[in-house]
């Protein structure tokens, strides 16, 4: 991208090379493991279909989340080039933080699945409470770090002074949303580990619908908000997204407090 001056095309080729390398690396691990255990590499259509059917609810959940992301980006585009550019950088920072917060949620999937598989409901509850506390504390820590770095991070991404100014304010809102995000991501992982995918799909769809009025308000008020400055516009957009994250956290908390997802034994 930078060394040969290919710009966006270079970024695309870099992604292709990285993903191809990861695919080859994973294929090597799978083939070695299959040979070691004497497993056939021949596809099993029935098993593939069963796995696909089981994954449909998680696909719906993921599509609903992507819908929220697309709508948020669409709103940012209504506010002009500077706001859109700043939003894209803010989203990159948010995504980086998501991967950090999701690490505990991924571990939670395995731990919760094991505890419920062993029919240990008490341990499942204890693990959920412990991981939730750790995740929220981690989210608070990340919030403080991002808030402190908000004046500095924009310099690393752009030379445009207008984008930098807008991004500084936007990152403060991104920082404010980390505790709620940490809480939501952890409980999402817990419910995935419990096999509660169908409920997650329904909840994700409902939250997508609930986000539509937020998008409508941000779009209708784009004129007055834009007049207040690009930083205010970006803060408003991310404030709307944090409304979604708060609703998501509250919805997941409601489900986690119930016993409906505590299905024990083998599935």
C-alpha positions, 0 to 999 in steps of 0.5 A: 500500500505504502511501499509501492504507492498502490493506495486503495488497490494496495490495501485490497491486495494486502487483504487478499494476501493476508487472508490467503496466507491464513487460509493456507495456514489453517488448511495445513493444520487441518490436513496434518490433524486429519492425517494424524488421527486417520480421519478422511478429508472427504466432505460429508454432505449430511453433516455439512447440512446439519451444521449449516442448519444449526448455524442459521440462527447465528447467521441471522444474528450476525446479519442483524448486527451488520445491518446496524453497522451499515445503517450507522455508516449510511447516516454518517454519509449523510453528514458529509465527507469529513464526518464520514472520514472521521466515522470510518477511523472511529469505527476502526478503533471500535473494531480493534476494541471489540476484538480485545473485549471479545477475547473474554467472550470467546473463552466464556463460550467454551467455559459455559458450554462445558459447565452446562454440558456437565449439568452444573447450573451453579457453576454456570451462574458463577462463571457468568457473574465472574466473567461479567465483572472482569469484562466490565472492568476491562471495558472501563479500563479501555474507556479511560485509555481511549479517552486519554488518547483521544487528542493523540490517536487522530494524528496517527490516522489522518493529516486533515485538521478537520477530520482530526478535530471531529475524531477527537470528540467522536473518540470520547463518545466511543470511549464512553460506550466501552463498559456497555459494549463489554457487558453486551459482548460477554453475555452474547458469548455466554448465550452462544456457549449455552446454545441459545442461538435462536433467541439471539437471532430473534433478539438481534432482529428486534434490536435492528428494528428498534434502531430504525427510529434512532437512524430516522432521528439522526437523518432528520436532524442532520441539518441542525446537527451538521451546522454545529460542526463535524465533531458534534455530528460524529458525536451524535452518530456515535451517541445513536449507536451507543443507544443501540449498544445499551439496548443490546446490553439490557436485552442480553441482561434480561435473558441472562437473568432468566433460566430459559437458556440454562439447558443442561446435558448434551445437545 
